[in-house]
């Protein structure tokens, strides 16, 4: 029962998230030979003010 968590900044469309879930599920199924119905994908979105690189929040760029 593979579980996959994708963490990313908010702002993607529903269509993009749908495609992401489908492609991640396919890749995991193909790679570890798991049935697609047993694969769970979580999308965790963060706001740009909750994410920083090099001491600078993305919202401050």
C-alpha positions in Angstrom: 0.0 0.0 0.0 2.2 2.9 -1.2 1.5 6.3 0.2 3.0 9.3 -1.7 3.0 12.9 -0.4 3.6 15.8 -2.7 4.4 19.1 -1.1 4.2 22.2 -3.3 3.4 25.8 -3.3 -0.3 26.7 -3.8 -1.4 28.1 -7.1 -1.8 25.0 -9.4 -5.1 24.4 -11.2 -7.4 21.5 -10.5 -6.5 20.1 -13.9 -2.7 20.2 -13.0 -3.3 18.5 -9.7 -5.5 15.8 -11.4 -2.7 15.2 -14.0 -0.1 15.0 -11.2 -2.1 12.5 -9.2 -2.7 10.3 -12.3 1.0 10.4 -13.4 2.4 9.8 -9.9 0.0 6.9 -9.4 1.0 5.4 -12.8 4.8 5.8 -12.0 4.5 4.2 -8.6 2.4 1.3 -10.0 4.8 0.7 -12.8 7.9 1.0 -10.6 6.9 -1.1 -7.6 4.3 -3.3 -9.3 1.5 -2.1 -7.0 -2.1 -2.1 -8.1 -3.3 1.5 -8.8 -6.3 1.0 -6.4 -3.8 0.5 -3.5 -1.8 3.7 -4.1 -2.7 6.8 -2.1 -1.5 10.3 -3.2 -1.6 13.3 -0.8 -1.1 16.8 -2.1 -0.1 19.3 0.6 -0.1 22.9 -0.6 1.7 25.6 1.2 1.2 29.4 0.9 4.2 31.3 -0.3 4.6 33.0 3.1 5.0 29.5 4.8 7.9 28.5 2.5 11.5 29.9 2.4 14.7 29.2 0.6 18.0 30.7 1.7 16.3 32.6 4.5 13.9 34.4 2.1 10.2 33.6 2.0 8.8 33.0 -1.4 6.2 35.7 -0.7 9.0 38.2 -0.2 10.6 37.7 -3.6 
